[in-house]
Amino acid sequence: MGIRYWGSNQSGIIGILGNNTVMVGWEFFVSKIIEFDFQNQRILVYDELPKITEYSKIKISRSYDKLLIPAQVVIQGKTIKSNVLIDTGVNGYIEVNSKHIEEQGIDTTKAYHNIKTVSGGLRHFFSIPVDTIKIGDLFTADRNMRISFHDYTSDVGLLGTKTLENFSVILDLINFDLYLKKIEN
């Protein structure tokens, strides 16, 4: 995805994002280094890496037009491992394939069920509390975190902004590395 613009007179995703919305794909930043500053709501663009001595480094793999990193989720004392897309358009914590529920024997009796709007239309999802989300050697834990499960055919999950905003995030789109530093609250 390059850059897409939706004017206020267009339907579809506007109901989610608002009028006169611009979506910028990561390809726009190829051969650059970008930093997401969630606290100040801005993106910083660099030609070379800033000081990263306190950051954890995770290799990014590419699958077609997607950026993937390995992640782990601990839920009900059980660990789910999945490759996840770095998706700043997802306003949740993390989403993985529902096949892991049966494989891990996860209890869903207290799941929250709802419908969400995605680019393809409406889709059912459910979520349950998650204990820990681990990316590289860093983790985040919060009593309000939830994991969403999807039934797409793909096993690739989504890593959303509610997880990423717990870190200083630098995407090196020259060497395809992700750098994270935990923000202490």
C-alpha positions in Angstrom: 0.0 0.0 0.0 1.3 3.4 -0.9 -0.7 6.4 0.1 -4.5 6.4 0.0 -6.8 9.4 0.5 -10.5 9.2 1.4 -12.4 12.4 1.0 -15.4 13.4 3.1 -17.8 12.5 0.3 -16.6 8.9 0.1 -18.0 6.0 2.1 -16.5 2.9 3.5 -13.6 3.3 5.8 -14.4 6.9 6.5 -16.9 5.8 9.2 -14.0 4.4 11.1 -11.3 7.0 10.5 -13.2 10.2 9.9 -13.4 12.7 7.0 -10.5 13.5 4.7 -8.4 10.6 5.9 -4.9 9.7 4.5 -3.4 6.3 5.1 0.3 5.9 4.4 1.8 2.5 3.9 5.3 1.5 5.0 6.5 1.4 1.4 6.4 5.2 1.5 9.2 5.1 4.1 11.5 2.5 2.3 15.2 3.4 2.8 14.3 5.5 5.8 14.1 5.1 9.5 10.9 6.1 11.2 10.1 6.6 14.9 6.6 6.4 16.3 6.2 8.9 19.1 2.8 7.9 20.5 3.0 10.3 23.4 3.3 13.3 21.2 1.3 11.8 18.3 4.0 12.2 15.6 6.2 10.3 13.2 9.9 11.2 13.0 11.8 10.3 9.9 15.6 9.8 9.9 18.2 9.0 7.2 20.3 7.1 9.8 19.7 5.4 13.1 19.4 7.7 16.2 21.0 6.5 19.4 19.7 3.0 20.1 22.0 1.7 22.9 19.0 1.2 25.2 16.8 -0.5 22.6 16.0 -4.1 22.0 16.4 -5.2 18.3 14.0 -7.5 16.5 14.6 -8.6 12.9 11.7 -7.8 10.6 10.8 -10.4 7.9 8.9 -9.4 4.8 6.2 -11.5 3.3 4.9 -9.8 0.1 4.0 -6.3 1.2 3.8 -7.1 4.9 6.3 -6.5 7.8 6.3 -9.4 10.2 7.9 -9.9 13.7 7.6 -12.8 16.1 5.6 -12.3 19.2 4.4 -14.3 22.2 1.2 -13.9 24.2 0.8 -15.5 27.7 -2.9 -16.1 28.4 -4.3 -18.2 31.2 -0.7 -19.4 31.8 -0.3 -20.7 28.3 2.0 -19.3 25.6 0.9 -18.6 22.1 3.6 -17.8 19.5 2.7 -16.1 16.3 4.2 -13.9 13.6 2.4 -10.6 13.7 2.1 -7.7 11.3 3.1 -4.3 12.7 -0.3 -2.6 12.2 -0.6 1.0 13.5 -4.2 0.9 12.1 -5.3 -1.6 14.7 -6.4 0.1 17.9 -6.3 -3.0 20.0 -3.4 -4.8 21.7 -2.9 -7.9 19.6 -4.9 -10.2 17.4 -4.1 -13.8 16.5 -5.8 -16.7 14.8 -8.5 -18.5 16.8 -6.9 -21.9 16.0 -4.7 -21.3 19.1 -7.7 -21.5 21.4 -8.2 -25.2 20.8 -4.5 -26.0 20.5 -3.8 -24.4 23.9 -7.1 -25.3 25.6 -7.9 -21.7 26.4 -11.2 -21.0 28.3 -13.4 -18.6 26.4 -16.5 -18.7 28.7 -15.8 -15.0 29.7 -15.0 -13.8 26.2 -16.3 -10.5 24.9 -18.0 -11.0 21.5 -18.6 -8.1 19.1 -18.5 -7.1 15.4 -15.9 -4.8 14.0 -15.6 -3.0 10.7 -12.6 -3.9 8.5 -11.7 -3.0 5.0 -13.7 -6.0 3.7 -16.8 -5.2 5.7 -18.2 -6.4 9.1 -16.4 -9.3 10.9 -17.2 -11.1 14.1 -14.4 -11.2 16.7 -14.0 -12.0 20.4 -11.5 -11.0 23.0 -10.3 -12.2 26.4 -7.9 -10.8 28.9 -4.2 -11.5 28.3 -1.5 -11.7 30.9 1.6 -10.6 28.9 2.6 -9.7 25.4 6.3 -10.3 24.6 8.1 -8.9 21.6 11.8 -9.8 21.3 13.1 -9.7 24.9 10.7 -7.1 26.1 7.2 -7.5 27.4 4.2 -5.5 28.5 1.7 -6.5 31.1 -1.4 -4.6 32.1 -4.6 -5.8 33.8 -6.7 -4.2 31.0 -4.9 -5.8 28.0 -7.0 -8.0 25.8 -6.2 -10.4 23.0 -8.6 -10.6 20.0 -9.0 -13.7 18.0 -9.9 -13.9 14.4 -10.9 -16.7 12.1 -9.1 -15.6 9.0 -7.3 -18.3 7.0 -4.0 -16.7 7.7 -2.0 -17.6 10.8 -0.4 -14.1 10.8 -1.6 -11.9 13.7 -1.8 -8.2 14.1 0.2 -6.1 16.6 -1.8 -2.9 17.4 -1.2 0.5 18.8 -2.3 -0.3 22.3 0.8 -2.5 22.6 3.2 -0.4 20.7 2.4 2.8 22.7 4.1 1.1 25.7 7.4 1.4 23.8 9.6 3.9 22.0 9.3 2.4 18.5 11.9 2.7 15.7 11.4 1.0 12.4 14.6 0.7 10.3 13.3 0.3 6.8 16.9 0.2 5.4 18.0 -2.9 7.2 14.5 -4.1 8.3 15.0 -4.1 12.0 12.6 -3.0 14.7 13.9 -1.3 17.8 11.9 -1.1 21.0 12.5 0.5 24.3 10.0 0.1 27.2 8.4 3.3 28.3 8.2 3.3 32.1 4.9 4.5 33.4 
